[in-house]
């Protein structure tokens, strides 16, 4: 890093900076422009000499370096095997006190991803090599291609967990239970009326009848639990279920999504097309549920 801290040099005026794209960002409460540049592409910084510096750029030599944009002051860029920065200065033919500083960032590894950089420019008297002025560009990030910037700005969505799916399913089933119980309350069971007669015969439950009874029992038990206890019980059942039981549960919930209840009306839409969309290969995945 070119040491200019003790010299208190006049500052070059920055009048423009080119980039692929520019965002506004906040750094320790200060608003800044953040410029995105593509590796090995040429960009420029327009600078002008302050009034306190008498010579023009024609009698000055410009040197530059790339630094980390850090607090309280910029730092050297480390961990690079080759010079990561190329530049040249073009003096304005009509005004020798103005100059366009062109640069390329050529070599930066993945370790520098999302790091902000500055271009530090110093002016030396060509005859005496005395430092007469210095300046800094606005912060920039170097990216490999425009697609990287589109991904940075993309909306990131949180992946839904197994616990999210089970909780949503049980909430929907609870709503289905209320609708089903309301429907049953309005329609007395014809089967019960027949079995109450003098010729009633012992009835052996069929698998479908056993399923209906078990389903309603499960919903009633779930509703009877406190809200705090429901998530714990779901996690406990999910962690202790075998692979075949997990598969059966997912198949059953998919049947609810497809077939629906309440006179054939589909009460809600499925959140997945099949059980295979969310495979459960081991219970270790279930243990990650908060």
DOBA-522982 format. One record per residue (C-alpha): z, y, x; residue number from 1. Coordinates in Angstrom, 1 decimal, always signed. Each point is the difference from the previous one (the first is absolute). Example, Ala and Ser with C-alpha at 12.3 -4.5 7.8 and 13.67 -1.06 7.14 Angstrom:
% residues 2
<node><w>+7.8</w><v>-4.5</v><u>+12.3</u><num>1</num></node>
<node><w>-0.7</w><v>+3.4</v><u>+1.4</u><num>2</num></node>
This chain:
% residues 290
<node><w>+0.0</w><v>+0.0</v><u>+0.0</u><num>1</num></node>
<node><w>-0.9</w><v>+3.5</v><u>+1.3</u><num>2</num></node>
<node><w>+3.3</w><v>+1.7</v><u>+0.5</u><num>3</num></node>
<node><w>-0.1</w><v>+3.5</v><u>-1.5</u><num>4</num></node>
<node><w>+3.5</w><v>+0.2</v><u>-1.5</u><num>5</num></node>
<node><w>+1.4</w><v>+2.4</v><u>+2.6</u><num>6</num></node>
<node><w>-3.0</w><v>+2.3</v><u>+0.0</u><num>7</num></node>
<node><w>+0.1</w><v>+1.4</v><u>-3.5</u><num>8</num></node>
<node><w>-3.7</w><v>+0.3</v><u>-0.1</u><num>9</num></node>
<node><w>-1.9</w><v>+2.0</v><u>-2.7</u><num>10</num></node>
<node><w>-1.3</w><v>-2.2</v><u>-2.8</u><num>11</num></node>
<node><w>-3.7</w><v>-0.6</v><u>-0.7</u><num>12</num></node>
<node><w>-1.0</w><v>+0.9</v><u>-3.6</u><num>13</num></node>
<node><w>-1.2</w><v>-3.0</v><u>-2.0</u><num>14</num></node>
<node><w>-2.8</w><v>+1.1</v><u>-2.4</u><num>15</num></node>
<node><w>-1.3</w><v>-3.4</v><u>-1.2</u><num>16</num></node>
<node><w>+0.1</w><v>-3.8</v><u>+0.4</u><num>17</num></node>
<node><w>-2.4</w><v>-2.6</v><u>-1.2</u><num>18</num></node>
<node><w>+0.9</w><v>-3.5</v><u>-1.2</u><num>19</num></node>
<node><w>-1.2</w><v>-2.8</v><u>-2.3</u><num>20</num></node>
<node><w>+2.6</w><v>+1.0</v><u>-2.5</u><num>21</num></node>
<node><w>+3.1</w><v>+2.2</v><u>-0.2</u><num>22</num></node>
<node><w>+3.3</w><v>-0.5</v><u>-1.9</u><num>23</num></node>
<node><w>+3.1</w><v>+2.1</v><u>-0.4</u><num>24</num></node>
<node><w>+3.2</w><v>-1.6</v><u>+1.2</u><num>25</num></node>
<node><w>+3.6</w><v>+1.0</v><u>+0.5</u><num>26</num></node>
<node><w>+1.8</w><v>-0.4</v><u>+3.4</u><num>27</num></node>
<node><w>+3.7</w><v>+0.9</v><u>+0.0</u><num>28</num></node>
<node><w>-0.5</w><v>+2.3</v><u>-2.9</u><num>29</num></node>
<node><w>-3.1</w><v>+1.8</v><u>+1.5</u><num>30</num></node>
<node><w>-3.4</w><v>-0.4</v><u>-1.7</u><num>31</num></node>
<node><w>-2.8</w><v>-1.0</v><u>+2.4</u><num>32</num></node>
<node><w>-3.7</w><v>-0.9</v><u>-0.1</u><num>33</num></node>
<node><w>-0.6</w><v>-3.6</v><u>+1.1</u><num>34</num></node>
<node><w>-3.6</w><v>-0.7</v><u>+1.2</u><num>35</num></node>
<node><w>-1.5</w><v>-3.4</v><u>+0.0</u><num>36</num></node>
<node><w>-2.6</w><v>-0.7</v><u>+2.8</u><num>37</num></node>
<node><w>-2.1</w><v>-3.1</v><u>+0.6</u><num>38</num></node>
<node><w>+0.2</w><v>-1.6</v><u>+3.5</u><num>39</num></node>
<node><w>-2.9</w><v>+0.9</v><u>+2.3</u><num>40</num></node>
<node><w>-1.2</w><v>+2.7</v><u>-2.4</u><num>41</num></node>
<node><w>-0.3</w><v>+3.7</v><u>+1.2</u><num>42</num></node>
<node><w>+2.2</w><v>+2.6</v><u>-1.7</u><num>43</num></node>
<node><w>+0.8</w><v>+3.6</v><u>+1.0</u><num>44</num></node>
<node><w>+2.8</w><v>+2.6</v><u>+0.2</u><num>45</num></node>
<node><w>-1.0</w><v>+3.7</v><u>-0.1</u><num>46</num></node>
<node><w>+2.2</w><v>+2.2</v><u>+2.2</u><num>47</num></node>
<node><w>+0.2</w><v>+3.6</v><u>+1.1</u><num>48</num></node>
<node><w>+1.9</w><v>+1.8</v><u>+2.8</u><num>49</num></node>
<node><w>+3.0</w><v>+2.2</v><u>-1.0</u><num>50</num></node>
<node><w>-0.3</w><v>+3.7</v><u>+0.7</u><num>51</num></node>
<node><w>+2.6</w><v>-0.2</v><u>+2.8</u><num>52</num></node>
<node><w>-2.5</w><v>-2.1</v><u>+2.1</u><num>53</num></node>
<node><w>-2.6</w><v>+2.3</v><u>+1.6</u><num>54</num></node>
<node><w>-2.5</w><v>-2.5</v><u>+1.5</u><num>55</num></node>
<node><w>-2.6</w><v>-1.7</v><u>-2.3</u><num>56</num></node>
<node><w>-0.7</w><v>-3.7</v><u>-0.2</u><num>57</num></node>
<node><w>-2.9</w><v>+0.6</v><u>+2.5</u><num>58</num></node>
<node><w>+2.6</w><v>+0.4</v><u>+2.8</u><num>59</num></node>
<node><w>+2.4</w><v>-2.7</v><u>-1.2</u><num>60</num></node>
<node><w>+0.2</w><v>-3.7</v><u>+0.4</u><num>61</num></node>
<node><w>+1.2</w><v>-2.1</v><u>-3.0</u><num>62</num></node>
<node><w>+2.1</w><v>-3.2</v><u>+0.3</u><num>63</num></node>
<node><w>+1.2</w><v>-2.1</v><u>-2.8</u><num>64</num></node>
<node><w>+2.1</w><v>-3.1</v><u>-0.8</u><num>65</num></node>
<node><w>+1.0</w><v>-2.0</v><u>-3.1</u><num>66</num></node>
<node><w>+3.7</w><v>-0.2</v><u>-0.9</u><num>67</num></node>
<node><w>+2.2</w><v>-1.5</v><u>-2.7</u><num>68</num></node>
<node><w>+0.9</w><v>+2.4</v><u>-2.7</u><num>69</num></node>
<node><w>+3.8</w><v>-0.4</v><u>+0.3</u><num>70</num></node>
<node><w>+3.1</w><v>+2.1</v><u>-0.3</u><num>71</num></node>
<node><w>+1.4</w><v>+2.1</v><u>+1.6</u><num>72</num></node>
<node><w>-3.1</w><v>+0.1</v><u>+2.2</u><num>73</num></node>
<node><w>-3.2</w><v>-2.1</v><u>+0.5</u><num>74</num></node>
<node><w>+0.2</w><v>-3.0</v><u>+2.3</u><num>75</num></node>
<node><w>-2.5</w><v>-1.9</v><u>+2.3</u><num>76</num></node>
<node><w>-2.1</w><v>-2.8</v><u>-1.5</u><num>77</num></node>
<node><w>+1.0</w><v>-3.3</v><u>+1.8</u><num>78</num></node>
<node><w>-1.2</w><v>-3.6</v><u>-0.1</u><num>79</num></node>
<node><w>-3.7</w><v>+0.6</v><u>+0.4</u><num>80</num></node>
<node><w>-2.1</w><v>-1.6</v><u>+2.7</u><num>81</num></node>
<node><w>-2.8</w><v>+2.5</v><u>+0.0</u><num>82</num></node>
<node><w>-0.3</w><v>+3.8</v><u>-0.5</u><num>83</num></node>
<node><w>+0.2</w><v>+0.3</v><u>-3.8</u><num>84</num></node>
<node><w>-1.4</w><v>+3.5</v><u>-0.2</u><num>85</num></node>
<node><w>-3.3</w><v>+1.7</v><u>+1.0</u><num>86</num></node>
<node><w>-0.8</w><v>+3.7</v><u>-0.5</u><num>87</num></node>
<node><w>-2.2</w><v>+3.0</v><u>+0.9</u><num>88</num></node>
<node><w>+0.1</w><v>+3.7</v><u>-0.7</u><num>89</num></node>
<node><w>-2.9</w><v>+2.1</v><u>-1.3</u><num>90</num></node>
<node><w>+0.5</w><v>+3.8</v><u>+0.4</u><num>91</num></node>
<node><w>-1.4</w><v>+2.2</v><u>-2.8</u><num>92</num></node>
<node><w>-3.1</w><v>+1.8</v><u>+1.4</u><num>93</num></node>
<node><w>+0.7</w><v>+3.1</v><u>-2.2</u><num>94</num></node>
<node><w>+3.7</w><v>+0.2</v><u>+0.6</u><num>95</num></node>
<node><w>+1.3</w><v>-1.3</v><u>+3.3</u><num>96</num></node>
<node><w>+3.6</w><v>+0.1</v><u>-1.2</u><num>97</num></node>
<node><w>-0.7</w><v>-2.8</v><u>-2.6</u><num>98</num></node>
<node><w>-0.7</w><v>-3.6</v><u>+0.8</u><num>99</num></node>
<node><w>-0.7</w><v>-3.3</v><u>-1.8</u><num>100</num></node>
<node><w>+2.0</w><v>-2.9</v><u>+1.5</u><num>101</num></node>
<node><w>-1.8</w><v>-3.3</v><u>-0.7</u><num>102</num></node>
<node><w>+1.9</w><v>-3.3</v><u>+0.4</u><num>103</num></node>
<node><w>-0.1</w><v>-3.7</v><u>-0.6</u><num>104</num></node>
<node><w>+2.9</w><v>-2.5</v><u>-0.3</u><num>105</num></node>
<node><w>-1.5</w><v>-3.1</v><u>+1.5</u><num>106</num></node>
<node><w>+2.7</w><v>-2.7</v><u>+0.7</u><num>107</num></node>
<node><w>+3.2</w><v>-0.4</v><u>-2.1</u><num>108</num></node>
<node><w>+1.5</w><v>-3.4</v><u>-0.7</u><num>109</num></node>
<node><w>+1.5</w><v>-1.3</v><u>-3.3</u><num>110</num></node>
<node><w>+3.4</w><v>+1.0</v><u>+1.4</u><num>111</num></node>
<node><w>-1.0</w><v>+3.6</v><u>-0.7</u><num>112</num></node>
<node><w>-0.9</w><v>-0.6</v><u>-3.7</u><num>113</num></node>
<node><w>+1.4</w><v>+2.7</v><u>-2.3</u><num>114</num></node>
<node><w>+1.1</w><v>+2.1</v><u>+3.0</u><num>115</num></node>
<node><w>-0.8</w><v>+3.7</v><u>+0.0</u><num>116</num></node>
<node><w>-1.5</w><v>+1.7</v><u>+3.0</u><num>117</num></node>
<node><w>-0.6</w><v>+3.5</v><u>+1.4</u><num>118</num></node>
<node><w>-2.6</w><v>+1.4</v><u>+2.4</u><num>119</num></node>
<node><w>+1.7</w><v>+2.2</v><u>+2.6</u><num>120</num></node>
<node><w>-2.3</w><v>+2.6</v><u>+1.5</u><num>121</num></node>
<node><w>+0.8</w><v>+2.1</v><u>+3.1</u><num>122</num></node>
<node><w>-2.1</w><v>+2.8</v><u>+1.6</u><num>123</num></node>
<node><w>+0.0</w><v>+0.6</v><u>+3.8</u><num>124</num></node>
<node><w>-1.4</w><v>+2.8</v><u>+2.0</u><num>125</num></node>
<node><w>-3.0</w><v>-1.5</v><u>+1.8</u><num>126</num></node>
<node><w>+0.7</w><v>+1.9</v><u>+3.2</u><num>127</num></node>
<node><w>+3.7</w><v>-0.5</v><u>+0.3</u><num>128</num></node>
<node><w>+0.7</w><v>-3.0</v><u>-2.2</u><num>129</num></node>
<node><w>+2.8</w><v>+2.0</v><u>-1.6</u><num>130</num></node>
<node><w>+0.9</w><v>-1.0</v><u>-3.6</u><num>131</num></node>
<node><w>-0.7</w><v>+2.9</v><u>-2.3</u><num>132</num></node>
<node><w>+0.1</w><v>-1.4</v><u>-3.6</u><num>133</num></node>
<node><w>+0.6</w><v>-3.2</v><u>-2.0</u><num>134</num></node>
<node><w>-0.4</w><v>-1.3</v><u>-3.5</u><num>135</num></node>
<node><w>+0.3</w><v>-3.0</v><u>-2.3</u><num>136</num></node>
<node><w>-2.2</w><v>-1.5</v><u>-2.6</u><num>137</num></node>
<node><w>+1.3</w><v>-1.0</v><u>-3.5</u><num>138</num></node>
<node><w>+1.3</w><v>-3.6</v><u>-0.3</u><num>139</num></node>
<node><w>-2.6</w><v>-2.8</v><u>-0.3</u><num>140</num></node>
<node><w>-0.2</w><v>-3.8</v><u>-0.5</u><num>141</num></node>
<node><w>-2.6</w><v>-2.1</v><u>+1.6</u><num>142</num></node>
<node><w>-1.5</w><v>-2.8</v><u>-2.2</u><num>143</num></node>
<node><w>-2.7</w><v>-2.6</v><u>+0.8</u><num>144</num></node>
<node><w>-2.2</w><v>+0.6</v><u>-3.2</u><num>145</num></node>
<node><w>+0.0</w><v>+1.9</v><u>-3.3</u><num>146</num></node>
<node><w>+1.2</w><v>-3.2</v><u>-1.9</u><num>147</num></node>
<node><w>+3.4</w><v>+0.3</v><u>+1.7</u><num>148</num></node>
<node><w>+0.5</w><v>+3.4</v><u>-1.6</u><num>149</num></node>
<node><w>-0.9</w><v>-1.3</v><u>-3.4</u><num>150</num></node>
<node><w>+2.6</w><v>-2.8</v><u>+0.4</u><num>151</num></node>
<node><w>+2.6</w><v>+2.5</v><u>+1.1</u><num>152</num></node>
<node><w>-0.5</w><v>+2.1</v><u>-3.1</u><num>153</num></node>
<node><w>-0.2</w><v>-3.1</v><u>-2.4</u><num>154</num></node>
<node><w>+2.7</w><v>-0.7</v><u>-2.5</u><num>155</num></node>
<node><w>+2.2</w><v>-2.8</v><u>+1.0</u><num>156</num></node>
<node><w>+1.2</w><v>-2.3</v><u>-2.7</u><num>157</num></node>
<node><w>+3.1</w><v>-2.1</v><u>+0.1</u><num>158</num></node>
<node><w>-0.6</w><v>-3.7</v><u>-0.1</u><num>159</num></node>
<node><w>+1.6</w><v>-1.7</v><u>-3.1</u><num>160</num></node>
<node><w>+2.6</w><v>-2.6</v><u>+0.9</u><num>161</num></node>
<node><w>+0.9</w><v>-3.3</v><u>-1.8</u><num>162</num></node>
<node><w>+3.1</w><v>+1.7</v><u>-1.3</u><num>163</num></node>
<node><w>-2.1</w><v>+2.8</v><u>-1.6</u><num>164</num></node>
<node><w>-2.2</w><v>-2.5</v><u>-1.7</u><num>165</num></node>
<node><w>+2.9</w><v>-2.1</v><u>-1.4</u><num>166</num></node>
<node><w>+1.9</w><v>+3.1</v><u>-1.2</u><num>167</num></node>
<node><w>-3.1</w><v>+1.4</v><u>-1.8</u><num>168</num></node>
<node><w>-0.7</w><v>-3.4</v><u>-1.6</u><num>169</num></node>
<node><w>+3.5</w><v>-0.3</v><u>-1.3</u><num>170</num></node>
<node><w>+0.0</w><v>+3.5</v><u>-1.4</u><num>171</num></node>
<node><w>-3.2</w><v>-0.8</v><u>-1.9</u><num>172</num></node>
<node><w>+1.5</w><v>-3.3</v><u>-1.2</u><num>173</num></node>
<node><w>+3.0</w><v>+1.9</v><u>-1.2</u><num>174</num></node>
<node><w>-2.2</w><v>+2.2</v><u>-2.1</u><num>175</num></node>
<node><w>-1.9</w><v>-3.0</v><u>-1.3</u><num>176</num></node>
<node><w>+3.3</w><v>-1.6</v><u>-1.0</u><num>177</num></node>
<node><w>+1.0</w><v>+3.0</v><u>-2.1</u><num>178</num></node>
<node><w>-3.4</w><v>+0.0</v><u>-1.7</u><num>179</num></node>
<node><w>+0.1</w><v>-3.7</v><u>-0.7</u><num>180</num></node>
<node><w>+3.6</w><v>+0.0</v><u>-1.3</u><num>181</num></node>
<node><w>-1.0</w><v>+2.9</v><u>-2.4</u><num>182</num></node>
<node><w>-2.9</w><v>-2.1</v><u>-1.2</u><num>183</num></node>
<node><w>+2.1</w><v>-3.1</v><u>-0.5</u><num>184</num></node>
<node><w>+2.6</w><v>+2.0</v><u>-1.9</u><num>185</num></node>
<node><w>-2.6</w><v>+1.0</v><u>-2.5</u><num>186</num></node>
<node><w>-1.4</w><v>-3.5</v><u>-0.5</u><num>187</num></node>
<node><w>+2.6</w><v>-2.7</v><u>-1.0</u><num>188</num></node>
<node><w>-0.8</w><v>-3.4</v><u>+1.5</u><num>189</num></node>
<node><w>-1.8</w><v>-2.4</v><u>-2.3</u><num>190</num></node>
<node><w>+1.0</w><v>-2.9</v><u>+2.2</u><num>191</num></node>
<node><w>+3.7</w><v>+0.7</v><u>-0.3</u><num>192</num></node>
<node><w>-0.3</w><v>+0.1</v><u>-3.8</u><num>193</num></node>
<node><w>-1.6</w><v>-3.4</v><u>-0.1</u><num>194</num></node>
<node><w>+2.6</w><v>-1.6</v><u>+2.3</u><num>195</num></node>
<node><w>+2.8</w><v>+1.4</v><u>-2.2</u><num>196</num></node>
<node><w>-1.2</w><v>-2.2</v><u>-2.9</u><num>197</num></node>
<node><w>+1.5</w><v>-3.4</v><u>-1.0</u><num>198</num></node>
<node><w>-2.9</w><v>-2.0</v><u>+1.6</u><num>199</num></node>
<node><w>+0.4</w><v>+1.7</v><u>+3.4</u><num>200</num></node>
<node><w>-0.7</w><v>-2.4</v><u>+2.9</u><num>201</num></node>
<node><w>+1.3</w><v>+0.2</v><u>+3.6</u><num>202</num></node>
<node><w>-2.4</w><v>+2.1</v><u>+2.0</u><num>203</num></node>
<node><w>-0.9</w><v>-0.8</v><u>+3.6</u><num>204</num></node>
<node><w>-0.9</w><v>+3.1</v><u>+1.9</u><num>205</num></node>
<node><w>-3.5</w><v>+0.1</v><u>+1.4</u><num>206</num></node>
<node><w>-0.7</w><v>+1.6</v><u>+3.5</u><num>207</num></node>
<node><w>-1.5</w><v>+3.1</v><u>-1.7</u><num>208</num></node>
<node><w>+3.1</w><v>+0.4</v><u>-2.2</u><num>209</num></node>
<node><w>+2.3</w><v>-0.5</v><u>+2.9</u><num>210</num></node>
<node><w>-2.0</w><v>+2.7</v><u>+1.9</u><num>211</num></node>
<node><w>+0.3</w><v>+2.5</v><u>-2.9</u><num>212</num></node>
<node><w>+3.8</w><v>-0.6</v><u>-0.2</u><num>213</num></node>
<node><w>+0.5</w><v>+0.2</v><u>+3.8</u><num>214</num></node>
<node><w>-2.2</w><v>+3.2</v><u>+0.1</u><num>215</num></node>
<node><w>+2.1</w><v>+1.8</v><u>-2.6</u><num>216</num></node>
<node><w>+3.2</w><v>-1.3</v><u>+1.6</u><num>217</num></node>
<node><w>-1.1</w><v>+1.5</v><u>+3.3</u><num>218</num></node>
<node><w>-0.8</w><v>+3.4</v><u>-1.5</u><num>219</num></node>
<node><w>+3.2</w><v>+0.1</v><u>-1.9</u><num>220</num></node>
<node><w>+2.0</w><v>-0.8</v><u>+3.2</u><num>221</num></node>
<node><w>-1.9</w><v>+2.5</v><u>+2.0</u><num>222</num></node>
<node><w>+0.7</w><v>+2.7</v><u>-2.6</u><num>223</num></node>
<node><w>+3.6</w><v>-0.9</v><u>-0.1</u><num>224</num></node>
<node><w>+0.5</w><v>+0.6</v><u>+3.7</u><num>225</num></node>
<node><w>+0.9</w><v>+3.4</v><u>+1.3</u><num>226</num></node>
<node><w>-2.8</w><v>+2.1</v><u>+1.6</u><num>227</num></node>
<node><w>+1.8</w><v>-0.2</v><u>+3.4</u><num>228</num></node>
<node><w>+0.2</w><v>-3.8</v><u>-0.1</u><num>229</num></node>
<node><w>-3.7</w><v>-0.6</v><u>-1.0</u><num>230</num></node>
<node><w>-1.6</w><v>+0.7</v><u>+3.4</u><num>231</num></node>
<node><w>+2.6</w><v>-2.2</v><u>+1.8</u><num>232</num></node>
<node><w>-0.6</w><v>-2.9</v><u>-2.3</u><num>233</num></node>
<node><w>-3.8</w><v>+0.3</v><u>+0.4</u><num>234</num></node>
<node><w>+0.3</w><v>+0.0</v><u>+3.8</u><num>235</num></node>
<node><w>+2.4</w><v>-3.0</v><u>-0.1</u><num>236</num></node>
<node><w>-2.4</w><v>-2.0</v><u>-2.3</u><num>237</num></node>
<node><w>-3.1</w><v>+1.0</v><u>+2.1</u><num>238</num></node>
<node><w>+1.6</w><v>-1.0</v><u>+3.3</u><num>239</num></node>
<node><w>+1.2</w><v>-3.3</v><u>-1.3</u><num>240</num></node>
<node><w>-3.2</w><v>-1.0</v><u>-1.8</u><num>241</num></node>
<node><w>-2.2</w><v>-2.7</v><u>+1.6</u><num>242</num></node>
<node><w>-3.6</w><v>+0.7</v><u>+0.7</u><num>243</num></node>
<node><w>-1.1</w><v>-2.0</v><u>-3.1</u><num>244</num></node>
<node><w>+2.4</w><v>+2.0</v><u>-2.2</u><num>245</num></node>
<node><w>-1.3</w><v>+3.3</v><u>+1.4</u><num>246</num></node>
<node><w>-3.6</w><v>-1.2</v><u>-0.7</u><num>247</num></node>
<node><w>+1.0</w><v>-1.0</v><u>-3.6</u><num>248</num></node>
<node><w>+1.7</w><v>+3.3</v><u>-0.6</u><num>249</num></node>
<node><w>-3.1</w><v>+2.0</v><u>+1.2</u><num>250</num></node>
<node><w>-2.3</w><v>-2.2</v><u>-2.1</u><num>251</num></node>
<node><w>+2.2</w><v>+0.6</v><u>-3.1</u><num>252</num></node>
<node><w>+0.1</w><v>+3.8</v><u>+0.5</u><num>253</num></node>
<node><w>-3.8</w><v>+0.0</v><u>+0.3</u><num>254</num></node>
<node><w>-0.2</w><v>-1.9</v><u>-3.3</u><num>255</num></node>
<node><w>+2.1</w><v>+2.7</v><u>-1.6</u><num>256</num></node>
<node><w>-2.4</w><v>+2.6</v><u>+1.4</u><num>257</num></node>
<node><w>-3.1</w><v>-1.8</v><u>-1.2</u><num>258</num></node>
<node><w>+1.1</w><v>-1.5</v><u>-3.4</u><num>259</num></node>
<node><w>+2.6</w><v>+2.6</v><u>-1.1</u><num>260</num></node>
<node><w>+2.5</w><v>-0.3</v><u>-2.8</u><num>261</num></node>
<node><w>+0.6</w><v>+1.4</v><u>-3.5</u><num>262</num></node>
<node><w>-2.8</w><v>-1.5</v><u>-2.1</u><num>263</num></node>
<node><w>-2.4</w><v>-0.2</v><u>+3.0</u><num>264</num></node>
<node><w>+0.3</w><v>+3.7</v><u>+1.0</u><num>265</num></node>
<node><w>+0.0</w><v>+0.6</v><u>+3.8</u><num>266</num></node>
<node><w>+3.1</w><v>+2.1</v><u>+0.5</u><num>267</num></node>
<node><w>-0.7</w><v>+0.9</v><u>+3.7</u><num>268</num></node>
<node><w>-2.7</w><v>-0.4</v><u>+2.6</u><num>269</num></node>
<node><w>+0.5</w><v>-2.2</v><u>+3.1</u><num>270</num></node>
<node><w>+0.8</w><v>+1.6</v><u>+3.4</u><num>271</num></node>
<node><w>-1.9</w><v>-2.8</v><u>+1.8</u><num>272</num></node>
<node><w>-2.9</w><v>-2.2</v><u>-0.9</u><num>273</num></node>
<node><w>+1.7</w><v>-3.3</v><u>+1.0</u><num>274</num></node>
<node><w>+3.1</w><v>-1.4</v><u>+1.7</u><num>275</num></node>
<node><w>-2.0</w><v>-0.6</v><u>+3.2</u><num>276</num></node>
<node><w>-0.3</w><v>+3.8</v><u>+0.5</u><num>277</num></node>
<node><w>+3.7</w><v>+0.1</v><u>+1.1</u><num>278</num></node>
<node><w>+0.7</w><v>-3.3</v><u>+1.7</u><num>279</num></node>
<node><w>+3.6</w><v>-0.8</v><u>+0.9</u><num>280</num></node>
<node><w>-0.1</w><v>-2.2</v><u>+3.2</u><num>281</num></node>
<node><w>+3.7</w><v>+0.1</v><u>+0.7</u><num>282</num></node>
<node><w>+3.3</w><v>+1.3</v><u>-1.2</u><num>283</num></node>
<node><w>+0.3</w><v>+2.3</v><u>+3.1</u><num>284</num></node>
<node><w>-2.3</w><v>+2.4</v><u>-1.9</u><num>285</num></node>
<node><w>+2.5</w><v>+0.1</v><u>-2.9</u><num>286</num></node>
<node><w>+2.9</w><v>+0.8</v><u>+2.4</u><num>287</num></node>
<node><w>-1.6</w><v>+3.3</v><u>+0.9</u><num>288</num></node>
<node><w>+0.5</w><v>+1.4</v><u>-3.5</u><num>289</num></node>
<node><w>+2.6</w><v>+2.9</v><u>+0.2</u><num>290</num></node>
